[in-house]
């Protein structure tokens, strides 16, 4: 019995010591560690229920495109190059040969459709549209809907699938759609924003990211794939490990089902995810380095405010306004208005993964919905849903249904002084 107690104490002590060595290490699931490539979470219409005393009268929706094929051949190309070299040198491992087959499958499945919306992404958008229709029926009964999208085809197709589903459910609704570069100020603002371009070209965030990459990316994954006798050059092992993560983490969104536990240890995939997560955080969310990223969403937020004002004043003819963009559309907006879990400020960047998680902020088809309700008294209230889950909007408050006057005041204060309305 004493020996058992000693072994238990030793095991617990060892675990605590290991954790104490890196208190910032994460322990997310293999599914969560797919990061922003994770397919949209399952939802039910019951989760969108609201009190009988309120009637939905207007909806603002901002969404990311649905699940897609890998956005480019960059990582499959670089990974295959290293795998074929290892094969020719006869250092490649069985896992490496399996990865060649997976890369070839990805290339074959994509077949010139890099970045295109796939069947899963289409289904995600149709499902979100269906739940909105069922939950907020008055908004879709003989009304007018306005929808815009980025010029990128996967966003246009997301808009098409969403609106097509609405017409299948009620073909009496009038839908006005627009896609193209004229919508970029709202859904792709980073292309022309000089302050953001200056930040992205600067050294500050690059140094933070590069240091973290160097510390966190495990070369063990590349060694287990290409072989320990493979002649790695410089940081090649880390680059190969990251490429393996990028390819495999994106497979689920393409409906290529893999058991990620066959290729990564849990510590490895958490470390690789944390690197990609930090990159998203530094380049598209609020941080102590710069406010350039969240301010990209200022014009979009101002439009969300003004369209609600116009609806209440009888100047907006639409009952629903839909906007389809990218993860890079969503992250700045969610940070700008401080949605819980989407805004985190720190000078200790190794803690980001504990508090800001891209798989929560921007899964495929992520969306922010502002639903306006009218009470029997005639007063207007707003509920904000992140990925179809109601969330508290105002920091320090837990209420979900907030008077529009209070909501407007808060959102207006989130805008730069020069843009407040």
C-alpha positions as CSV (number, residue, x, y, z in Angstrom):
1,X,0.0,0.0,0.0
2,X,2.8,2.4,0.8
3,X,4.4,1.6,-2.6
4,X,1.1,2.4,-4.3
5,X,0.8,5.7,-2.4
6,X,4.3,6.5,-3.5
7,X,3.7,5.8,-7.1
8,X,0.5,7.8,-7.1
9,X,2.2,10.7,-5.4
10,X,5.1,10.5,-7.9
11,X,2.7,10.4,-10.9
12,X,0.8,13.4,-9.6
13,X,3.9,15.3,-8.8
14,X,5.4,14.6,-12.2
15,X,2.2,15.8,-13.9
16,X,2.2,19.0,-11.9
17,X,5.9,19.5,-12.5
18,X,5.4,19.1,-16.3
19,X,2.5,21.5,-16.3
20,X,4.5,23.9,-14.2
21,X,7.2,23.9,-16.8
22,X,4.8,25.4,-19.4
23,X,1.6,26.8,-17.8
24,X,0.7,28.3,-21.1
25,X,0.5,24.9,-22.9
26,X,-3.0,24.2,-24.2
27,X,-4.9,20.8,-24.2
28,X,-7.6,21.2,-26.8
29,X,-9.1,18.3,-28.7
30,X,-7.8,17.0,-32.0
31,X,-11.0,18.4,-33.6
32,X,-10.6,21.8,-32.0
33,X,-7.0,22.0,-33.1
34,X,-8.2,22.1,-36.7
35,X,-8.4,25.8,-35.9
36,X,-10.1,28.1,-38.3
37,X,-10.5,25.2,-40.8
38,X,-12.9,23.4,-38.4
39,X,-16.3,22.9,-40.0
40,X,-19.3,24.8,-38.5
41,X,-20.5,23.4,-35.2
42,X,-23.8,21.6,-35.0
43,X,-26.8,23.9,-34.0
44,X,-30.5,23.5,-33.5
45,X,-33.3,26.0,-34.0
46,X,-34.3,25.6,-30.3
47,X,-31.1,27.5,-29.4
48,X,-32.5,30.6,-31.2
49,X,-35.8,30.8,-29.2
50,X,-36.8,34.1,-27.8
51,X,-39.5,35.4,-25.3
52,X,-43.1,35.5,-26.5
53,X,-43.3,39.1,-25.5
54,X,-40.8,40.0,-28.3
55,X,-41.4,40.0,-32.0
56,X,-38.4,39.8,-34.4
57,X,-38.6,42.7,-36.9
58,X,-35.1,43.1,-38.4
59,X,-31.9,41.0,-38.8
60,X,-28.3,42.1,-39.6
61,X,-26.1,39.1,-40.5
62,X,-22.4,39.1,-41.2
63,X,-20.9,35.7,-42.1
64,X,-17.8,34.0,-43.3
65,X,-18.0,31.7,-46.3
66,X,-18.6,28.0,-45.6
67,X,-16.2,25.1,-45.6
68,X,-13.9,25.1,-48.6
69,X,-11.0,23.3,-50.3
70,X,-7.5,24.4,-49.2
71,X,-7.1,28.0,-50.3
72,X,-3.9,27.3,-52.3
73,X,-1.5,24.5,-53.3
74,X,1.3,26.1,-51.3
75,X,1.5,23.5,-48.5
76,X,0.7,20.4,-50.5
77,X,3.4,21.4,-53.0
78,X,6.1,22.1,-50.4
79,X,5.2,19.0,-48.4
80,X,5.3,16.8,-51.5
81,X,8.6,18.2,-52.5
82,X,10.1,17.2,-49.2
83,X,8.4,13.8,-49.1
84,X,9.6,12.9,-52.6
85,X,13.1,13.9,-51.7
86,X,13.0,11.7,-48.7
87,X,11.6,8.9,-50.8
88,X,14.5,9.3,-53.3
89,X,17.0,9.3,-50.5
90,X,15.3,6.2,-49.0
91,X,14.9,7.8,-45.6
92,X,11.1,8.2,-45.8
93,X,9.0,6.4,-43.2
94,X,5.7,4.5,-43.6
95,X,3.9,7.6,-42.3
96,X,5.7,9.7,-44.9
97,X,4.4,7.4,-47.7
98,X,0.9,7.7,-46.2
99,X,1.2,11.5,-46.3
100,X,2.1,11.3,-50.0
101,X,-1.2,9.5,-50.7
102,X,-3.1,12.1,-48.6
103,X,-1.5,15.0,-50.5
104,X,-2.2,13.4,-53.8
105,X,-5.8,12.8,-52.7
106,X,-6.1,16.5,-51.7
107,X,-4.7,17.6,-55.1
108,X,-7.0,15.2,-56.9
109,X,-10.1,16.2,-54.9
110,X,-9.4,19.9,-55.3
111,X,-8.7,19.5,-59.1
112,X,-8.2,23.2,-59.8
113,X,-10.8,24.3,-57.2
114,X,-8.3,25.7,-54.7
115,X,-10.3,27.9,-52.2
116,X,-13.7,27.1,-53.7
117,X,-16.7,26.4,-51.6
118,X,-17.3,22.6,-51.3
119,X,-20.5,20.6,-50.8
120,X,-20.0,20.8,-47.0
121,X,-19.7,24.6,-47.1
122,X,-22.9,24.8,-49.2
123,X,-24.8,22.7,-46.7
124,X,-23.5,24.8,-43.8
125,X,-25.0,28.0,-45.4
126,X,-28.3,26.3,-46.2
127,X,-28.6,25.1,-42.7
128,X,-27.9,28.5,-41.2
129,X,-30.5,30.0,-43.5
130,X,-33.1,27.4,-42.6
131,X,-32.7,27.9,-38.9
132,X,-33.0,31.7,-39.3
133,X,-36.1,31.2,-41.3
134,X,-37.7,28.8,-38.8
135,X,-36.7,30.9,-35.8
136,X,-37.6,34.3,-37.1
137,X,-40.4,33.6,-39.6
138,X,-41.9,37.1,-39.6
139,X,-38.7,38.4,-41.2
140,X,-39.2,36.1,-44.2
141,X,-42.9,36.5,-44.9
142,X,-43.5,38.7,-48.0
143,X,-40.5,40.9,-47.2
144,X,-37.4,42.3,-48.9
145,X,-33.9,41.0,-48.3
146,X,-30.6,42.6,-49.2
147,X,-27.5,40.5,-49.6
148,X,-23.9,41.4,-50.5
149,X,-20.7,39.5,-50.8
150,X,-17.0,39.8,-51.4
151,X,-15.9,39.2,-55.0
152,X,-14.2,36.0,-54.1
153,X,-16.1,33.0,-55.6
154,X,-16.5,31.1,-52.3
155,X,-18.2,34.1,-50.7
156,X,-20.5,34.6,-53.7
157,X,-21.4,31.0,-53.6
158,X,-22.1,31.2,-49.9
159,X,-24.5,34.1,-50.5
160,X,-26.1,32.1,-53.3
161,X,-26.6,29.0,-51.2
162,X,-28.0,31.0,-48.3
163,X,-30.5,33.0,-50.3
164,X,-31.4,30.1,-52.6
165,X,-32.4,28.2,-49.5
166,X,-34.6,31.1,-48.3
167,X,-36.4,31.1,-51.7
168,X,-37.0,27.4,-51.4
169,X,-38.7,28.0,-48.0
170,X,-40.7,31.0,-49.2
171,X,-40.6,32.0,-52.8
172,X,-42.6,35.2,-52.1
173,X,-39.6,36.9,-50.5
174,X,-37.8,39.5,-52.7
175,X,-34.0,39.2,-52.6
176,X,-31.6,41.8,-54.0
177,X,-28.0,40.6,-54.3
178,X,-24.7,42.2,-55.1
179,X,-21.2,40.8,-55.3
180,X,-18.0,42.5,-56.4
181,X,-15.2,44.9,-55.4
182,X,-17.7,47.7,-54.7
183,X,-18.4,45.7,-51.5
184,X,-14.7,45.5,-50.4
185,X,-14.9,48.5,-48.0
186,X,-17.3,46.4,-45.9
187,X,-16.2,42.8,-46.4
188,X,-12.6,43.1,-47.6
189,X,-11.3,46.4,-46.1
190,X,-7.7,45.2,-45.5
191,X,-6.8,45.5,-49.2
192,X,-6.8,49.3,-49.3
193,X,-6.3,50.4,-45.7
194,X,-2.9,52.1,-45.4
195,X,-2.6,51.9,-41.6
196,X,-3.2,48.1,-41.7
197,X,-0.7,47.7,-44.6
198,X,1.9,49.6,-42.6
199,X,1.3,47.4,-39.6
200,X,1.5,44.2,-41.7
201,X,4.8,45.3,-43.2
202,X,6.3,46.2,-39.9
203,X,8.7,44.2,-37.7
204,X,6.7,44.2,-34.4
205,X,4.3,41.4,-35.1
206,X,6.7,39.5,-37.3
207,X,9.2,39.3,-34.4
208,X,6.6,38.0,-31.9
209,X,5.4,35.4,-34.4
210,X,8.8,34.3,-35.6
211,X,10.0,33.8,-32.0
212,X,7.0,31.9,-31.1
213,X,7.2,29.7,-34.2
214,X,10.8,28.9,-33.4
215,X,10.0,27.9,-29.9
216,X,6.8,26.0,-30.5
217,X,6.9,24.1,-33.8
218,X,8.0,20.5,-33.0
219,X,10.6,19.2,-35.5
220,X,9.8,15.7,-34.2
221,X,6.8,15.4,-36.6
222,X,9.0,16.0,-39.7
223,X,11.6,13.6,-38.4
224,X,8.9,10.9,-37.9
225,X,7.8,11.5,-41.5
226,X,11.0,12.1,-43.5
227,X,13.2,9.9,-41.4
228,X,15.8,10.8,-38.8
229,X,18.6,10.4,-41.3
230,X,17.0,12.9,-43.7
231,X,19.4,15.8,-44.3
232,X,17.4,18.6,-42.8
233,X,18.6,22.1,-43.8
234,X,18.2,25.0,-41.3
235,X,14.6,25.3,-40.2
236,X,13.3,22.8,-42.7
237,X,12.1,20.3,-40.1
238,X,9.9,23.0,-38.5
239,X,8.6,24.1,-41.9
240,X,7.7,20.6,-42.8
241,X,6.0,20.0,-39.5
242,X,3.9,23.1,-40.1
243,X,3.1,22.1,-43.7
244,X,1.9,18.7,-42.4
245,X,-0.4,20.4,-39.9
246,X,-1.8,22.9,-42.5
247,X,-2.7,20.1,-45.0
248,X,-4.1,17.6,-42.5
249,X,-6.0,20.3,-40.5
250,X,-7.8,21.4,-43.6
251,X,-9.0,18.0,-44.7
252,X,-12.2,17.8,-42.7
253,X,-13.5,21.0,-44.4
254,X,-13.1,19.1,-47.7
255,X,-14.9,16.1,-46.3
256,X,-11.7,14.0,-46.3
257,X,-12.0,12.2,-43.0
258,X,-8.8,11.4,-41.2
259,X,-7.9,10.2,-37.7
260,X,-5.5,13.0,-36.7
261,X,-4.3,11.0,-33.8
262,X,-2.5,8.7,-36.3
263,X,-0.2,11.6,-37.3
264,X,0.2,13.9,-34.3
265,X,0.6,13.5,-30.6
266,X,-1.8,15.7,-28.6
267,X,1.1,17.9,-27.5
268,X,2.3,18.3,-31.1
269,X,-1.1,19.3,-32.6
270,X,-1.7,21.7,-29.8
271,X,1.7,23.4,-30.3
272,X,1.1,23.6,-34.1
273,X,-2.4,24.9,-33.6
274,X,-1.2,27.6,-31.2
275,X,1.3,28.9,-33.8
276,X,-1.4,29.3,-36.4
277,X,-3.8,30.7,-33.8
278,X,-1.2,33.3,-32.8
279,X,-0.8,34.3,-36.4
280,X,-4.5,34.9,-36.8
281,X,-4.6,36.9,-33.5
282,X,-1.6,39.1,-34.4
283,X,-2.8,39.9,-37.9
284,X,-6.6,40.2,-37.6
285,X,-7.6,40.8,-34.0
286,X,-6.9,43.5,-31.4
287,X,-3.6,43.3,-29.7
288,X,-1.2,45.5,-27.6
289,X,0.9,45.9,-30.8
290,X,-1.7,47.8,-32.8
291,X,-5.4,48.6,-33.2
292,X,-5.1,48.7,-37.0
293,X,-6.8,45.3,-37.5
294,X,-10.0,45.8,-35.5
295,X,-10.4,49.3,-36.9
296,X,-10.7,47.7,-40.4
297,X,-14.2,46.8,-39.3
298,X,-15.2,50.4,-38.5
299,X,-17.1,51.0,-41.7
300,X,-18.9,47.7,-41.4
301,X,-19.9,48.5,-37.8
302,X,-21.1,52.0,-38.7
303,X,-23.3,50.4,-41.4
304,X,-24.7,47.9,-38.9
305,X,-25.7,50.7,-36.7
306,X,-27.1,53.0,-39.4
307,X,-29.2,50.2,-41.0
308,X,-30.9,49.5,-37.7
309,X,-31.5,53.2,-37.2
310,X,-33.0,53.4,-40.7
311,X,-35.2,50.4,-40.1
312,X,-36.6,51.8,-36.9
313,X,-37.1,55.2,-38.6
314,X,-38.9,53.6,-41.5
315,X,-36.1,54.4,-44.0
316,X,-34.8,50.8,-44.5
317,X,-37.1,48.7,-46.8
318,X,-35.3,45.5,-45.9
319,X,-36.2,43.2,-43.1
320,X,-33.0,41.2,-43.4
321,X,-29.5,42.3,-44.6
322,X,-26.9,39.7,-45.3
323,X,-23.1,40.2,-45.8
324,X,-20.8,37.4,-46.8
325,X,-17.0,37.7,-46.4
326,X,-14.1,36.0,-44.9
327,X,-12.5,35.0,-41.5
328,X,-10.5,38.2,-42.0
329,X,-13.9,40.1,-42.1
330,X,-15.1,38.5,-38.9
331,X,-12.1,38.7,-36.6
332,X,-11.7,42.5,-36.7
333,X,-15.4,43.1,-36.3
334,X,-15.7,40.7,-33.3
335,X,-12.6,42.3,-31.7
336,X,-13.9,45.8,-32.3
337,X,-17.1,45.2,-30.4
338,X,-15.4,43.1,-27.7
339,X,-17.5,39.9,-28.2
340,X,-16.6,37.5,-25.3
341,X,-13.8,35.2,-26.4
342,X,-13.0,37.3,-29.4
343,X,-11.1,40.1,-27.7
344,X,-8.0,39.6,-25.6
345,X,-5.2,42.1,-24.7
346,X,-1.9,41.0,-23.3
347,X,1.9,41.6,-23.5
348,X,2.4,37.9,-22.8
349,X,1.7,36.4,-26.3
350,X,2.3,32.9,-25.2
351,X,-1.0,33.1,-23.3
352,X,-3.1,33.9,-26.3
353,X,-4.0,30.3,-27.0
354,X,-5.6,30.1,-23.5
355,X,-8.0,33.0,-24.1
356,X,-8.4,33.6,-27.9
357,X,-9.2,30.5,-29.9
358,X,-9.7,30.7,-33.7
359,X,-11.8,27.6,-33.7
360,X,-14.3,29.4,-31.5
361,X,-14.0,32.8,-33.2
362,X,-14.0,31.8,-36.9
363,X,-15.0,28.3,-37.7
364,X,-16.1,27.8,-41.3
365,X,-19.3,29.7,-41.9
366,X,-18.9,31.7,-38.7
367,X,-21.4,34.5,-38.3
368,X,-22.6,37.4,-36.2
369,X,-26.3,38.1,-36.1
370,X,-27.9,41.2,-34.6
371,X,-31.6,40.5,-34.2
372,X,-33.9,43.5,-33.6
373,X,-37.1,42.7,-31.6
374,X,-40.1,45.0,-30.9
375,X,-41.7,44.6,-27.5
376,X,-45.5,45.0,-27.0
377,X,-44.7,48.4,-25.6
378,X,-43.2,49.5,-28.9
379,X,-39.7,49.6,-27.5
380,X,-36.9,48.0,-29.6
381,X,-34.4,45.4,-28.2
382,X,-31.4,43.8,-29.7
383,X,-29.9,40.3,-29.2
384,X,-26.4,39.5,-30.6
385,X,-25.7,35.9,-31.6
386,X,-22.2,34.6,-32.3
387,X,-22.4,31.4,-34.5
388,X,-26.1,31.2,-33.6
389,X,-25.5,31.3,-29.8
390,X,-26.7,34.4,-27.9
391,X,-23.8,36.2,-26.2
392,X,-23.6,39.2,-23.8
393,X,-22.6,42.3,-25.8
394,X,-21.7,44.9,-23.2
395,X,-18.6,44.0,-21.1
396,X,-19.5,43.6,-17.4
397,X,-23.1,42.8,-18.2
398,X,-24.8,39.5,-18.6
399,X,-28.1,40.5,-20.2
400,X,-28.8,39.2,-23.7
401,X,-31.8,41.4,-24.7
402,X,-30.6,45.0,-24.6
403,X,-32.6,48.2,-25.5
404,X,-31.5,49.5,-28.9
405,X,-30.7,52.9,-27.4
406,X,-28.3,51.2,-25.0
407,X,-26.9,48.9,-27.7
408,X,-26.4,51.8,-30.1
409,X,-24.6,53.9,-27.5
410,X,-22.2,51.0,-26.8
411,X,-21.5,50.1,-30.4
412,X,-21.0,53.8,-31.3
413,X,-18.4,54.1,-28.6
414,X,-16.5,51.2,-30.2
415,X,-16.0,53.3,-33.4
416,X,-13.1,55.6,-33.8
417,X,-14.1,59.2,-32.7
418,X,-14.0,60.4,-36.3
419,X,-16.6,57.8,-37.3
420,X,-19.1,58.0,-34.4
421,X,-22.6,58.6,-35.6
